[in-house]
Each structure stands twice: as structure tokens, then as C-alpha cells.
């Protein structure tokens, strides 16, 4: 809408000037692409840490479920606590919460429970479990840090301001360069399409900033990183 209005005013009042658009490319495109690359890298790192987090959790559960010294009741209790950790972590990431007290409490409960089973778990197995517990917690802490510390907000605000200012600079320049030789519709088309591209790139970056809320098409499917993840039909035998 801003692009259309500014272009109309530029044509109607013959507002023209010759400006080197290279400066605009540096002012808008470069920081915008920098933000998109940063958001994409954050998403890839989140996938890496989530994979590490789940693999450690599954390994811990395997060690405990295959133990011959634990009763079925104790095995079920440990699995329930691990499931609670998994569910609380997914809920925290989806809701973009900064408070992780529920996840910390579930992890603490699991530590306490394993310590209580010291007499029933061989020392060698217990050491391995604690090592994987460290990997599990480290993976979650890394994902938590990625979730709350995003790409610089000042740079995002800077890009957005210049995107809205862009038509005021671009429309008179386009009008100066092709206004005499071409129809007004061509000027409208060039300005509107260019502004649409900038807004689209900004929205892509904004969506990638929140890869856990399950809103964008490229969001991370957190259900696949739970302890008991869903089984897709094509994977069933």
C-alpha cells in the first residue's frame, strides 16, 4: 500500500531524482541476508542439539529398561520421569517460554531417583547413565539458549525501518529512469514487486527466528524428538 501511494504521488507531482541504488542494496539487502543466514544457522544448530538430547534420553531409557536388577515398577517410574522431561521440554519450546523451572524440576527428580536406585544399578552402568544424562541436559540447555537468544533485534528493526523508507527513495528514482519512456503501470509494477520481495525476505527471516512454535512451514517438528515419538504409517511394518 505504501509503495502504491508513494509511486502515485511521485508520478502525479513529477517527483524525480537520480540516486545510486547501490547504497540502498548495502543498507537493506546486506543486513537482511545476514539475518536470514543467522536464523538458518540457529535452526540447524537447534536440530543438532535436539538430536543429541533425544539420543541421550533414549540410551538412558534403554539401559534402565534392560536392567535385570530393577523391578517393573521401578522401570516404569524411570520411564515416566523421562517422559515428563520430554513433554515439558517440548511444551517449553513450543510456547517460547523463558522460564524452564518445570524442565529443571523434572531433570532434578530423575537425578534423585537414579541416586535412590544406587544399590540396584551396577556402578559401571550408573556411570554411563550419568554421562548420558549430562549429554541430555547439555543438549537441552543449548536448545534453550538458542530459543531465547535470537539474532540481534536492533538489526531486525533497522531492516524493517529501511524497508518502509525504501519506496520514498526508490519510486522517484524509477520514475526518473524510465518514467518518460514507459507507461506508469511499469513504474508501479517495478516498485511494488521490489517492495514485495523485501517484505517476503523479512517475513522468511522472522519465521525462521521462531523454529519451535509450529507455525511456519519450515518449523522443527518437536514431536519427533520426544522420548516416544509418533510412528509414521510408512514406517510401520
C-alpha positions in Angstrom: 0.0 0.0 0.0 2.8 2.4 0.9 4.5 1.6 -2.4 1.4 2.3 -4.4 0.7 5.6 -2.6 4.3 6.9 -2.9 4.5 5.9 -6.5 1.2 7.7 -7.3 2.5 10.8 -5.6 5.8 10.6 -7.4 4.1 10.3 -10.8 1.4 12.9 -10.1 3.7 15.6 -8.8 6.6 14.5 -11.0 8.9 13.9 -8.1 12.1 12.6 -9.6 15.8 12.4 -8.7 18.7 10.3 -9.8 20.1 8.2 -6.9 22.7 5.4 -7.0 20.7 2.3 -5.8 23.9 0.6 -4.7 23.7 2.4 -1.5 20.2 1.0 -0.9 21.5 -2.5 -1.6 24.1 -2.1 1.1 21.7 -0.5 3.5 18.9 -3.2 3.1 19.9 -6.3 1.3 23.2 -7.0 3.1 21.8 -6.9 6.7 18.7 -8.7 5.6 20.6 -11.6 4.1 22.9 -11.6 7.1 19.8 -12.0 9.4 18.4 -14.8 7.2 21.7 -16.7 7.3 22.0 -16.2 11.1 18.4 -17.5 11.6 19.1 -20.5 9.4 22.3 -21.4 11.2 20.4 -21.2 14.5 17.8 -23.6 13.2 20.5 -26.1 12.1 22.3 -25.9 15.4 18.9 -26.5 17.2 18.4 -29.7 15.2 21.8 -30.9 16.0 21.3 -30.3 19.8 17.8 -31.8 19.7 19.2 -35.0 18.1 21.9 -35.2 20.8 19.3 -34.6 23.5 16.9 -37.3 22.3 19.6 -39.9 21.6 21.0 -39.5 25.1 17.5 -39.8 26.6 16.7 -42.9 24.6 20.0 -44.5 25.6 19.3 -43.8 29.3 15.9 -45.4 29.0 17.4 -48.4 27.2 20.0 -49.0 29.9 17.3 -48.8 32.6 14.7 -50.9 30.8 17.1 -53.7 30.1 18.4 -53.9 33.6 17.8 -57.2 35.3 18.2 -55.7 38.8 15.3 -53.3 38.6 11.6 -54.2 39.2 9.0 -53.5 36.6 7.6 -50.8 38.9 11.0 -49.0 39.1 11.4 -49.3 35.3 8.0 -47.8 34.8 8.8 -45.0 37.2 12.0 -44.1 35.5 10.4 -44.1 32.1 7.5 -41.9 33.4 10.0 -39.3 34.7 11.9 -39.3 31.4 8.6 -38.9 29.5 7.8 -35.9 31.8 11.2 -34.3 30.9 10.5 -34.9 27.2 6.9 -33.5 27.4 7.9 -30.4 29.5 10.8 -29.6 27.1 8.5 -29.7 24.1 5.9 -27.6 25.8 8.5 -25.0 26.8 9.9 -24.7 23.3 6.6 -24.5 21.6 5.3 -21.8 23.9 8.6 -19.8 23.7 8.8 -19.6 27.5 11.9 -18.2 29.2 11.1 -20.0 32.5 12.3 -23.6 32.4 11.6 -24.4 36.0 9.3 -27.3 35.1 12.0 -28.9 33.0 14.7 -28.4 35.6 12.5 -29.9 38.3 11.8 -33.0 36.1 15.5 -33.4 35.5 16.3 -33.0 39.2 13.6 -35.6 40.0 15.3 -38.0 37.7 18.7 -37.4 39.2 17.3 -38.0 42.6 15.5 -41.2 41.5 18.7 -42.7 40.0 20.6 -41.9 43.2 17.9 -43.8 45.1 18.5 -46.8 42.9 22.2 -46.9 43.6 22.0 -50.4 45.2 20.2 -51.8 42.2 22.3 -50.4 39.3 25.8 -51.6 38.7 28.4 -48.9 39.1 29.6 -49.3 35.5 26.0 -48.8 34.2 25.3 -46.0 36.6 28.4 -44.1 35.4 27.3 -44.4 31.8 23.8 -43.3 32.7 25.1 -40.1 34.4 27.3 -39.4 31.4 24.3 -39.6 29.1 22.3 -37.5 31.5 25.0 -34.9 31.1 24.7 -35.1 27.3 20.9 -34.9 27.6 20.9 -31.8 29.8 23.6 -30.1 27.7 21.6 -30.7 24.6 18.5 -29.1 26.2 20.4 -26.1 27.6 21.9 -25.4 24.1 18.4 -25.5 22.5 17.1 -23.3 25.4 19.8 -20.8 24.7 19.1 -20.8 21.0 15.4 -20.3 21.7 15.7 -17.2 24.0 18.7 -15.5 22.3 17.8 -14.7 18.8 19.5 -12.7 16.0 20.2 -9.1 17.0 16.8 -7.2 17.5 18.4 -3.9 16.6 19.5 -5.2 13.2 15.9 -6.5 12.6 14.4 -3.2 13.5 16.9 -1.4 11.3 16.0 -3.6 8.3 12.3 -3.1 8.9 12.6 0.7 9.1 14.6 0.9 5.8 12.1 -1.4 4.1 9.3 1.0 4.9 11.5 4.0 3.8 12.6 2.3 0.6 9.6 3.3 -1.6 10.1 7.0 -0.8 13.6 6.7 -2.3 13.1 4.1 -4.9 9.9 5.4 -6.6 11.3 8.8 -7.7 14.4 7.1 -8.9 12.5 4.6 -11.1 10.3 7.5 -12.3 13.4 9.4 -13.3 15.0 6.5 -15.1 12.0 5.1 -17.0 9.1 7.5 -16.5 9.4 9.1 -19.9 9.9 6.0 -22.0 7.4 3.7 -20.3 3.9 3.5 -19.1 3.1 4.4 -15.5 2.0 0.8 -14.9 5.6 -0.3 -15.5 6.7 2.0 -12.7 4.0 0.7 -10.3 5.0 -2.9 -11.2 8.7 -2.4 -10.6 8.3 -0.6 -7.3 5.6 -2.9 -5.9 7.4 -6.1 -6.9 10.7 -4.9 -5.4 9.0 -3.9 -2.1 7.2 -7.3 -2.1 10.5 -9.1 -2.4 12.0 -7.2 0.5 8.9 -7.8 2.7 8.9 -11.5 1.8 12.6 -11.9 2.7 12.0 -10.1 6.0 9.0 -12.4 6.8 11.0 -15.5 5.9 13.7 -14.4 8.4 11.1 -13.6 11.0 9.5 -17.1 10.7 12.9 -18.8 11.0 13.5 -16.8 14.2 10.9 -19.0 15.9 11.6 -22.5 14.7 9.7 -24.2 17.5 6.2 -22.7 17.6 4.9 -25.0 14.8 3.5 -22.0 12.8 5.9 -21.7 9.8 6.2 -24.4 7.1 9.9 -24.8 8.0 9.5 -25.2 11.7 11.1 -28.0 13.6 8.8 -30.9 14.3 9.4 -31.2 18.0 7.2 -34.3 18.4 9.9 -36.3 16.5 12.4 -35.5 19.3 10.3 -36.8 22.2 11.1 -40.0 24.1 8.2 -41.8 22.5 7.8 -40.1 19.1 5.0 -40.9 16.8 5.4 -43.6 14.2 4.5 -42.6 10.7 2.4 -45.0 8.6 5.1 -45.6 6.0 7.4 -46.7 8.8 5.1 -49.4 10.1 5.7 -52.9 9.1 
